[in-house]
């Protein structure tokens, strides 16, 4: 065989200057300055929280700490961890209830023709922006009448409040799943539940992860519903318990900062645990085959 001749890569003309970033403009200065201001706006309170948590005489001022670990020791006392556990139970219930219901509803809206679909979706979109606080009085009366002023019914209600937004989150992911996959599964005699849990569910894990994180955070940081709808002080979650560190005469800033850091750990762990699902995206190649 004759050898194949490959022309060498053309060299850039002599004297041609490499591409350089564009000149400094007013728009770039303004945008960078705005980004720095916003970064400082969010980072300074977090820096105060970290420093105050190890400062023996912590105040509401940002200062060099007099190092101590006593605030963390107070934060992990039994009564404080009990409230932490209540928050965990409340949030897990809300996450499971809300994400499961939203997943089934999103599948129906995405893959099935139902009457008045668009008006119903618009109603759901409207409900996702309605704060539950405007309904707190009738909800309290209903819960009191039914004897539901406890942690489990409150967790279920928190899960319900997240469903409208979770439906929109999951519907966008389910819309991206090709209909050919369902048709192929139907040819294999798969019923609706099998298609939902064996075809749709594995391919929408990133959406489920984002919906679960939203539902968990929505319940984890909620203060109003637990303080109104849970009668027992022993069942109050961490946000309500955190409010107890603010006395009428003094505020224990160090313990508040330490407890806030401990309180934020589950959300960070949840996000890190779900990060692989976000990176995975959709793996649809060859699925029909």
C-alpha positions in Angstrom: 0.0 0.0 0.0 1.1 3.5 -0.8 1.8 5.6 2.3 -0.8 8.2 3.0 0.5 11.7 2.9 -0.8 14.0 5.6 -0.2 17.7 5.2 1.3 19.2 8.3 -0.9 21.6 10.3 -0.6 25.1 9.0 1.4 27.4 11.1 -0.1 30.7 12.2 1.2 33.7 10.2 4.3 35.4 11.6 3.5 38.4 13.7 0.0 37.3 14.5 -0.8 38.2 18.1 -2.7 35.6 20.2 -6.2 36.4 21.3 -6.4 38.5 24.3 -9.3 39.3 26.6 -11.3 42.3 25.6 -10.5 45.6 27.2 -11.9 46.7 30.5 -15.3 48.2 30.0 -17.8 49.9 32.2 -20.2 47.0 32.0 -17.5 44.5 33.2 -16.5 46.8 36.1 -20.1 47.1 37.2 -20.8 43.4 36.9 -17.7 42.4 38.8 -18.3 44.9 41.5 -21.9 43.7 41.9 -20.6 40.1 42.1 -18.1 41.0 44.8 -20.8 42.9 46.8 -23.2 40.0 46.7 -20.4 37.5 47.6 -19.6 39.7 50.6 -23.2 40.0 51.5 -23.6 36.3 51.8 -20.1 35.3 53.1 -19.8 37.8 56.0 -22.7 36.4 58.0 -21.3 32.9 57.4 -17.9 34.0 58.5 -19.4 35.5 61.6 -21.2 32.3 62.4 -18.0 30.2 62.1 -15.9 32.6 64.2 -18.7 33.2 66.9 -19.1 29.4 67.3 -15.5 29.2 68.7 -15.4 32.6 70.5 -15.7 32.5 74.3 -17.3 35.9 74.5 -19.1 35.9 71.2 -21.1 39.0 70.3 -23.0 40.2 67.3 -19.8 41.8 66.0 -17.3 40.2 63.6 -14.0 39.9 65.5 -11.0 37.7 66.2 -12.3 34.8 68.4 -11.1 33.9 71.9 -10.9 30.2 71.0 -13.1 27.7 72.9 -15.2 24.6 72.1 -17.7 25.0 74.9 -20.4 26.3 72.5 -20.3 23.1 70.5 -20.4 21.1 73.7 -23.7 22.9 74.6 -25.0 22.4 71.1 -24.7 18.6 71.3 -26.3 18.2 74.7 -29.2 15.6 74.9 -32.0 18.1 74.8 -30.5 19.9 71.9 -29.9 16.7 69.9 -33.5 15.6 70.7 -34.8 18.7 68.9 -32.3 17.9 66.1 -33.8 14.4 65.8 -37.3 15.9 65.7 -36.3 18.0 62.7 -34.9 15.0 61.0 -38.1 13.0 61.5 -40.2 15.9 60.4 -38.2 16.5 57.3 -37.9 12.8 56.3 -41.7 12.4 56.5 -42.2 15.5 54.4 -39.6 14.5 51.8 -41.0 11.0 51.3 -44.7 12.1 51.2 -44.1 15.1 48.9 -41.6 13.6 46.5 -43.5 10.3 46.0 -46.8 12.1 45.4 -45.2 14.7 43.1 -43.5 12.0 41.1 -46.7 10.1 40.3 -48.5 13.4 39.6 -45.7 14.6 37.3 -45.8 11.4 35.4 -49.5 11.7 34.8 -49.2 15.3 33.6 -46.2 14.5 31.4 -47.2 11.2 29.7 -51.0 11.0 29.8 -53.8 13.1 28.2 -56.1 14.2 31.0 -59.0 16.7 30.7 -58.2 20.3 31.5 -54.5 19.6 31.8 -53.3 23.2 31.1 -55.7 24.9 33.6 -54.8 22.3 36.3 -51.1 23.0 35.7 -51.7 26.7 35.9 -53.5 26.2 39.2 -50.6 24.1 40.5 -48.2 26.9 39.4 -50.3 29.4 41.3 -50.4 27.2 44.4 -46.6 26.8 44.4 -46.3 30.6 45.2 -49.0 30.7 47.9 -47.4 30.8 51.4 -49.0 28.4 53.8 -48.9 31.1 56.5 -52.0 32.7 55.1 -53.9 29.4 55.9 -52.4 28.8 59.3 -55.5 29.7 61.3 -58.0 27.3 59.5 -55.3 24.6 59.4 -54.8 24.9 63.1 -58.5 24.7 63.8 -58.8 21.6 61.6 -55.8 19.9 63.2 -57.0 20.7 66.7 -60.5 19.3 65.9 -59.0 16.1 64.6 -56.4 15.8 67.4 -53.5 16.0 64.9 -51.4 18.6 66.8 -48.3 16.3 66.7 -45.1 15.8 64.7 -46.3 13.2 62.1 -49.4 15.1 60.8 -47.3 18.3 60.7 -44.6 16.5 58.7 -47.3 15.2 56.2 -48.6 18.8 55.8 -45.1 20.1 55.2 -44.7 17.5 52.5 -48.0 18.6 50.9 -46.9 22.2 50.8 -43.9 21.3 48.7 -45.8 19.2 46.1 -46.8 21.9 43.6 -43.2 23.0 43.0 -41.9 19.5 43.1 -44.4 18.5 40.3 -42.9 21.2 38.0 -39.4 20.0 38.9 -40.1 16.4 38.1 -42.3 17.0 35.1 -39.5 18.7 33.2 -37.3 15.6 33.7 -40.0 13.1 32.8 -40.8 15.1 29.6 -37.2 14.4 28.5 -37.8 10.6 28.6 -38.6 9.4 25.1 -42.0 7.8 24.6 -40.4 4.9 22.7 -39.1 3.6 26.0 -42.7 3.3 27.4 -43.8 1.7 24.1 -41.0 -0.8 24.3 -41.9 -1.7 27.8 -45.5 -2.0 26.9 -44.6 -4.5 24.2 -42.9 -6.6 26.9 -46.3 -6.7 28.7 -45.3 -4.2 31.4 -48.1 -2.5 33.2 -48.3 1.1 34.2 -46.7 0.7 37.6 -43.9 -1.4 36.1 -43.3 1.3 33.5 -43.3 4.0 36.1 -40.9 2.3 38.5 -38.7 0.3 36.2 -38.4 2.7 33.2 -39.3 6.3 34.3 -37.9 6.2 37.8 -34.3 5.1 37.0 -34.0 7.7 34.2 -35.3 10.6 36.4 -33.0 10.2 39.3 -31.5 13.7 38.9 -35.0 15.2 39.1 -35.9 13.0 42.1 -32.7 14.2 43.8 -33.5 17.8 43.2 -37.1 17.4 44.3 -36.1 15.5 47.4 -33.6 18.2 48.4 -36.2 20.9 47.9 -38.7 19.0 50.0 -36.2 18.3 52.7 -35.0 21.9 52.9 -38.5 23.2 52.8 -39.4 21.2 56.0 -36.0 21.4 57.6 -36.0 25.2 57.9 -39.7 25.7 58.6 -40.5 27.5 61.9 -44.1 28.6 61.7 -45.9 25.3 61.1 -44.2 23.3 63.8 -44.5 26.0 66.5 -48.2 26.3 65.8 -49.2 22.7 65.0 -47.1 20.7 67.5 -48.4 21.0 71.1 -45.7 19.0 72.9 -42.5 21.0 73.7 -40.5 17.7 73.6 -41.5 17.3 69.9 -40.5 20.7 68.7 -37.9 20.7 66.0 -34.5 22.5 66.0 -35.6 25.9 64.5 -38.1 26.3 67.4 -35.5 25.1 69.9 -32.9 27.5 68.4 -35.2 30.3 69.2 -35.0 29.3 72.9 -31.4 30.5 73.0 -32.6 34.1 72.6 -33.7 35.2 76.0 -35.5 38.4 77.0 -32.4 39.7 78.7 -29.5 38.1 76.9 -28.7 36.2 73.7 -26.1 33.4 73.7 -24.5 34.2 70.3 -21.9 31.5 70.6 -24.3 28.7 71.2 -26.6 30.0 68.5 -23.7 30.0 66.0 -22.5 26.5 67.0 -26.0 25.0 66.9 -26.7 26.6 63.5 -23.6 25.0 62.1 -24.5 21.6 63.5 -28.1 22.2 62.3 -26.9 22.8 58.7 -24.9 19.6 58.4 -27.7 17.3 57.3 -28.6 19.5 54.4 -24.9 19.6 53.3 -24.6 15.9 53.7 -27.8 15.3 51.7 -26.6 17.6 48.9 -23.2 15.9 48.7 -24.9 12.5 48.7 -27.2 13.4 45.9 -24.4 15.2 43.8 -23.7 12.0 41.9 -27.2 12.0 40.6 -26.9 15.5 39.4 -23.7 14.6 37.5 -25.1 11.5 36.1 -27.9 13.2 34.1 -29.8 11.0 31.7 -28.3 7.8 30.5 -30.7 7.0 27.6 -28.2 5.7 25.0 -29.2 2.2 23.9 -32.1 2.0 26.3 -34.7 1.2 23.6 -32.6 -1.7 22.3 
